[in-house]
Amino acid sequence: MPATRYTISGVTQDGQKFRPSDWTKRLICIKKEQLIKYNGHLKIRRIDGIKSIVFDSQLQEACSFTFERLLSFAKINHLVVTEEQINSQDSN
């Protein structure tokens, strides 16, 4: 079944680098019990030297609060968000 992979880049829509530099860790606050919920559907990555958060649409089922929080944060802070259709087995 197709899923959507979202990437929130640490760059604003006007091309500015987003601060603070540890924004990904602050936003995610991964604790052991959250890792079980996220089950590989959420990752912090560096893409082309830019800190990013990558997650798939299955995160919405695993933890809808986190899914909505990420998209809301990106919108409020005018961060670049890309969406890509993927096969479920490609989501990792």
N, C-alpha and C positions, 0 to 999 in steps of 0.2 A: 504494500500500500504506500503511495507517495506521501511524503511528509515535507515540511518546510524547514529549512535551516536558516536561522537568523544570525546575523553577525552585527554586533554593535561595536563600531570602531571608536577609538579614543580621539576622534577628530570631529569638530563641529561642522555643520553644513557650510559654514563660510571658510573652512579650511584651517581653523586654528586648532592647535593641540589642546586636548582637554586636560584640565588640572583638577585636583591634585594627581600626581603621577601614580599613586596607589589606588585610584578610583575603582579599579576592578575588584580588588580585595575588599575594599570598604563596602562596596555594593553587595557582593556575594556573601561575605561573612560565613564561609563554609564551615559547618560544624559536622562532627561525625554523623549525627542523626540525619542531617540534611543530605549528606552524600548518598545515603541509602534511598531517600526520596527522589533525588535527582537521577540516580541510576545511569550515569554516563550521558545524560541529555544536556549537560551544561559544563562548559569548559572555559577557562581563561587561556587565551592564546596571544602570541605576538605575531602579527601579520604585517609583513613588510616594515618591521620596526615599530609598529603601532600596537599598543595594548588594546586587546579586544575581548569581548565576551561572545562566545559562540554557543548557541543552544538550538534545539529543534522543537517542533510543535508538540512532540510527545511530552515535553516538560509541562505543558498546560494540564495534561491529565495527571502527571505525577505530583505537581505542586502549582496549582493555578495562581496562588498568591505571588509566587516568585516570578512566574511567566508574565503576569500583568505588571508587576513592579518593574521588571527590566524594560519592558516596552514603554511604560510611563516615564521612567527615568530618562530614557533616550529622547523621548519627545520633548519633555520639559527642558532638557539641556541642549536641544538641537543637535544631537549626535547623529552621525551617518549610520543608517540601518540598511543592510542589504538582506534580501530574501532570495533563497535558492530552493527550487524543488529537488528533492532527493528521494531515493528509494529507502525504505525503512532500514534495510541492512547496511546502508551507507552512512547512517546517522552518527556512527562513532568516528 
